[in-house]
Amino acid sequence: MKLEIGMYVRNEDGYILKLNEENIYGYKSLIGGSNLKIKSYNIIDLIGVGDYVNGNEVMAISEFKDGSRYIEFDEENYLCKNYQIKSILTKEQFESMEYRFGD
């Protein structure tokens, strides 16, 4: 799939970027220069289990019968559709900021 304006990209380090006219040619420098892992027009396609959306950990990505996708959280079977996504913290970003004690 060719990269186009309006697409979202996610690299192997977990950084997500929406391509626009200003960054479509310089996106590699904006997301760390790593290889692209996923690209899509739909932001929900870039989210995986273990990422955090709107401050909640993603437990599953599921589909309705019409093919639209939604995110499931552990808290009272809360569902999140594409248009409800306000923030994303990928598991790679979370792990890069984590401090581990001991071995």
C-alpha positions in Angstrom: 0.0 0.0 0.0 1.3 3.4 -1.0 1.6 6.1 1.7 -0.9 8.9 1.2 -2.0 12.0 3.0 -4.5 11.1 5.7 -3.0 7.8 6.6 -1.7 6.8 10.0 1.6 5.0 10.3 3.1 3.1 13.3 6.8 2.1 13.4 8.4 -0.8 15.1 9.2 1.4 18.1 5.5 2.1 18.6 5.4 5.7 17.4 2.2 6.7 15.6 1.9 9.6 13.2 -0.9 10.9 10.9 0.5 11.9 7.5 -0.4 15.3 6.2 1.0 17.7 3.5 3.8 18.9 5.8 5.1 15.6 7.1 4.5 13.0 4.4 8.0 13.3 3.0 9.8 13.7 6.4 7.8 11.2 8.4 10.8 8.9 9.1 12.6 11.7 11.0 9.4 12.4 12.9 8.9 8.8 14.1 12.5 7.8 14.7 13.5 6.6 11.3 12.5 3.0 12.1 10.7 0.7 9.6 7.0 1.1 9.3 5.1 -1.7 11.0 1.5 -0.7 10.1 -0.1 1.8 7.9 -3.9 2.5 7.5 -6.5 5.2 7.1 -8.2 3.9 10.2 -6.4 4.6 13.5 -7.9 1.6 15.2 -5.9 -0.6 12.9 -2.7 0.6 14.5 -3.7 -0.3 18.0 -2.9 -3.6 19.6 -3.5 -5.5 22.8 -1.4 -4.0 25.6 -1.6 -0.5 24.2 -3.4 2.2 26.2 -6.3 4.1 24.7 -7.8 7.0 26.6 -5.9 5.9 29.6 -7.3 2.3 29.6 -5.4 -0.8 28.7 -6.6 -2.5 25.5 -7.6 -6.1 26.2 -9.0 -7.0 22.8 -9.8 -5.6 19.3 -13.1 -7.0 18.0 -15.5 -6.5 15.1 -19.1 -5.8 14.8 -21.2 -7.8 12.2 -20.9 -4.8 9.8 -17.1 -5.1 9.9 -16.4 -2.0 11.9 -13.8 -2.6 14.7 -13.9 -1.6 18.3 -11.6 -1.8 21.4 -12.5 -3.7 24.5 -11.2 -2.7 27.9 -11.3 -4.7 31.1 -13.4 -2.1 33.0 -17.0 -3.3 32.9 -16.7 -4.4 29.2 -16.2 -0.8 28.1 -16.1 -0.4 24.3 -14.4 2.3 22.3 -15.1 3.0 18.7 -12.7 4.7 16.3 -14.3 8.2 16.7 -14.0 8.0 20.5 -10.2 7.6 20.5 -8.6 10.7 22.1 -5.1 9.4 23.2 -2.9 6.4 22.6 0.2 5.2 24.5 1.7 2.2 22.7 3.1 -0.7 24.7 6.5 0.0 23.1 6.4 3.6 24.3 5.4 2.5 27.8 8.2 -0.1 28.0 10.8 2.4 26.8 9.9 4.7 29.8 9.7 1.9 32.3 12.3 1.5 35.1 13.0 -2.1 36.2 14.5 -3.1 39.5 16.9 -6.0 39.8 17.5 -8.5 37.1 
